[in-house]
Amino acid sequence: MDSKAVLRLFIHELLHGFSNEKLREAYRNVYKNDEFMKKTNCVLFVKKSSPSDEEEFVVALEHFVSYKNGLITKEEANNSIFNYYEHCMPLAVIVFNELVNYGNIPTDVSDWILALFSNGVIEVNEIENKVNEIIPGFSNKFFETWAD
């Protein structure tokens, strides 16, 4: 049994339920109005059966907590997020990157992530460009994997 993987699973599951309705609404607004997010969200919810509108944020937080506690390296976290649900979680990449830059888990993480929408870090029609700046080729891999 891989004890690090088990710890990461516990971290992930314990993080569910952290988000507030304003954050989930901001997420829904982005995926309804951003062409790239429409496609990634369709894969996440329809093909991968994501359980909630907070899954990308939970994945980002789980990876950050695991990184900060030495369970994984930053490179391992980026690779894991890149491959999570087969490349369909661009906001997880962006939020993880912002958490690394911030350095800690903010006191009110839900409001902190919500501020990423209002301050232009997460912006409709800029998601694909932003995620490709962080992980070059992210969207290409998504489209290669999910080409119909």
Long-range contacts (C-beta under 8 A, 24 or more apart in sequence): 4-66, 4-71, 4-72, 7-66, 7-71, 8-62, 8-66, 8-71, 8-72, 11-62, 11-65, 11-66, 12-58, 12-59, 12-62, 15-58, 15-61, 15-62, 15-65, 16-51, 16-52, 16-54, 16-58, 17-54, 18-54, 18-57, 18-58, 18-61, 18-109, 18-110, 19-53, 19-54, 19-57, 19-110, 19-113, 20-110, 20-111, 20-114, 22-110, 22-114, 23-54, 23-57, 23-110, 23-111, 23-113, 23-114, 24-52, 24-53, 24-54, 26-114, 26-117, 26-122, 27-53, 27-54, 27-56, 27-57, 27-91, 28-53, 29-124, 30-91, 30-117, 30-122, 30-124, 30-127, 33-124, 33-125, 34-124, 34-125, 34-126, 34-127, 35-125, 36-90, 36-127, 36-128, 36-139, 37-90, 37-91, 37-127, 39-142, 39-146, 40-88, 40-89, 40-90, 40-142, 41-88, 43-85, 43-86, 43-88, 43-142, 43-146, 44-85, 44-88, 44-89, 47-146, 48-85, 48-86, 48-88, 50-85, 55-89, 56-89, 56-90, 56-91, 56-92, 56-95, 57-91, 57-92, 57-95, 57-113, 59-84, 59-89, 59-92, 59-96, 60-91, 60-92, 60-93, 60-94, 60-95, 60-96, 60-99, 61-95, 61-99, 61-105, 61-109, 63-92, 63-96, 64-96, 64-99, 64-100, 64-105, 65-105, 67-100, 68-104, 68-105, 74-100, 78-134, 78-135, 82-135, 82-138, 82-141, 86-142, 86-145, 86-146, 87-138, 87-141, 87-142, 87-145, 87-146, 88-142, 88-146, 90-127, 90-128, 90-130, 90-131, 90-138, 90-139, 90-142, 91-122, 91-127, 93-131, 93-134, 93-135, 93-138, 94-121, 94-122, 94-127, 94-130, 94-131, 94-134, 95-122, 97-134
